[in-house]
Structure formats: C-alpha cells, structure tokens
Amino acid sequence: VPESVLRRHADASTPVFAKKKAQMLQDRENVRKQNQALAEPHGSHFKLIQAALGQSGGRTLNPLEITEQEELAKRQAAQAARQAEIERQQQAAAAAAAAQQQAAAAAAAAQQQQQQQQLGQAALSGAAA
C-alpha cells in the first residue's frame, strides 16, 4: 500500500478515533456523576461525621483510639452516676437529720408545755391550800 494512501487513511481516521474517545470519556464521566448522585449520603450523615470529627479534634481515629474514648466515656458516666448517688444519699441524710431535729424540737416544746401546765396546777393547788 502506498504511503500516501496510508497517510490519507490515518488523516481521515484520526478525527473519528478522537471523537469516539472523547465520547467514551464523556459517557464514563456521566456514569460517575450518576452513580455519585445515586450514592449521595443522607443529610444526617454529614452532621454525624462533623460531630465525630469535632470530638476527635478533626482527626479520623483508629479502632484503638475509638475504644479508648468509649472506655473513658464509660468511666466518666460511672463516676457521674456515683457522684449523683452520693449527693442523693447526702440529701436523704440531711432530710432525716432535719426531720429528727423537728421531732426533737416538737418533743422539747411538748415537754416544756407539760412543765408549764404542772407549774400552773401546782400554783393553783398552793393557792387553794
């Protein structure tokens, strides 16, 4: 085959191949965009990721670090529960002490009233005699 025929054939087929390749790349890009649109995460997904990154200082943690954070959170929750229990017990003890003081004050007032009545009766008996 003469070289001029080959050159003419190559010159004629080059734009066709270029056009075909560009069309193929465009089709791939369209498929990628379509798949990306189909796989769009839910809106809450972004919020969760931001919250997780905020807790970790903007870092993606490895499983060991995540486990350490969970254990730390559990320890803190347990300590907060213990502290709440201690405060509840202290409040109960304070309420019991206040009730005991009120009962003692009521008993003292009753005893004082009884003594006054006895003094009043003794004064009446002494005046009658």
Helices and strands as residue ranges (DSSP letters): H 3-38, H 43-55, H 63-128
